[in-house]
Amino acid sequence: MPLNRRAALEAAAVFVVALLYFRWQIGSWQGVPDFDGHYHLRVIQWIAHHGLWSDIPWLPFTVLGERGPDHHWLWHVALLPLAWLPDAQALVWGAAINGALTVALIAFVMRLLGVPAAPLFAVLAVTAGTLMPMRLMMLRTQNVAVIYMMLALWAMARERYKTLGVVAFLFLESYHAGVIIAPMAAIGCAVRSFTQRRFVVTPLVAAGAGLILALMVSPWYPRNLEYLMFHLFFKTPHSLLGEQVSSLIGTEWYPPGWTRLALDAWPAHLLLAAALGAAAFRRLRPDTWMAVGIALLSLWLYWQAARFAEYYVPFAALAAGLAARDVQVYGRRNAVAFAICVAVAASVGLVGAAQTRLMAADHLARVGEGLNERGRPGDIVFNSSWSDFMALVWWADTFRYVNGLDGHYLAFGNPARFALWLAAGAGVLDDPASIIRAAFGARFVVVAQAHGKLAEQLLHSPHAELRVRSASGWLFELH
């Protein structure tokens, strides 16, 4: 059977099995991991109703402004069919399909590169760490990032540099993480230069051309470039201003620490160690060294932020699979032993998925109902917790919110208002209702449970009236 056909059939089988598992696991959750997927679905629906190049309209005081760039644009467009499904089904099936496509593509690329037992190594690529496959079962863009990274490595391995440029272009149009193509291409240049005994820069030129073109053809240019710089240089705790501001990003962006790094992905570490150990027995091919280099790059990123386990685990598995190809260690005689090892390693990720910490699926639902009943489209809502934005825009998407996506979006978009936002949440303003109304033009205030002092102040204010009290928070209307 031709290799391409075999790879496609294997990938289709892997897709079906992964889809069934992901759909079952997501359906068994009594809650949701977070509301990021809900936010993405709202953007998809917004595009379906307002046009392909739709702005992000919900955070006018932040770095996004009144007409914010959509840095997930092409990924959102690719998921447009979800806009015609009922919300509940779109969320569940969208997440399951998103994850299953990732596993299938990994299996496809592995088979094209000659990895033995490619489907089993593909299983390792999404299970050899506690955070995997849980992160693949979220309607988020880490899935498409893994897909593009795998395709980029395949293009460099086959020296198809025009394809690499196209992949870079599509990646950055789909997600700001596309910039990782640049260091990946640099690794490809280093490997090719060493093996060919000459200075090779073609991978970096091709990737750079694709990235630059993706920035320039955007309708948000040059604001999309400014937003990309903000994402690159002000996203991690190390890059933010002060401990208080550093707390205003998701916990996934914090370093895992050495102990967690070692224990959460120990199967992936063993896979990478096996790939490096194989070099002692046989000369590894260039694509294997590329995979090892990208795995080491991803491990460094993982050490910087826990979320990068989603890059490290797949490339550690790919490096091990390519090394197994090079040393010809895999054969039918040891297939059973290998399958047992895969089952043990995969249990790490599968158990992690089953033990995922979940939020209530109706978080802030009553608050959203209150906003929809009393508010008008375009009203400003002061949300005391930036992390509530995704749930609020899910339940009430015709309003504009003070802060969201990450807390430092407001800090860098409007420092003066950010200072007032912090002070209000801390409960240190003398008359928060009047100040919030004057400074933000807000008609409503959504107070998170963590900000009980602010809620108490508003309860006793003559300028605010309680509309909703729920387990998720309070909704006040300002006069």
Secondary structure, 3 states (H helix, E strand, C coil): CCHHHHHHHHHHHHHHHHHHHHHHHHHHCCCECCCHHHHHHHHHHHHHHHCCCCCECCCCCCCCCCCECCCCHHHHHHCHHHHHCCHHHHHHHHHHHHHHHHHHHHHHHHHHCCCCCHHHHHHHHHHCECCECHHHHCCCCHHHHHHHHHHHHHHHHCCCHHHHHHHHHHHHHHCHHHHHHHHHHHHHHHHHHHHHCCCCCHHHHHHHHHHHHHHHCCCCCCHHHHHHHHHHHCCCHHHCCHHHHHCCCCHHHCCCCHHHHHHHCHHHHHHHHHHHHHCCCCCCCHHHHHHHHHHHHHHHHHHHCHHHHHHHHHHHHHHHHHHHHHHCCCCHHHHHHHHHHHHHHHHHHHHHHHCCCCECCCCCHHHHHHHHHHCCCCCEEEECCHHHHHHHHHHCCCCEECCCCCCHHHHHHCHHHHHHHHHHHHCCCCCHHHHHHHHHCEEEEEEEHHHHHHHHHHHCCCCEEEEEECCCEEEEEEC
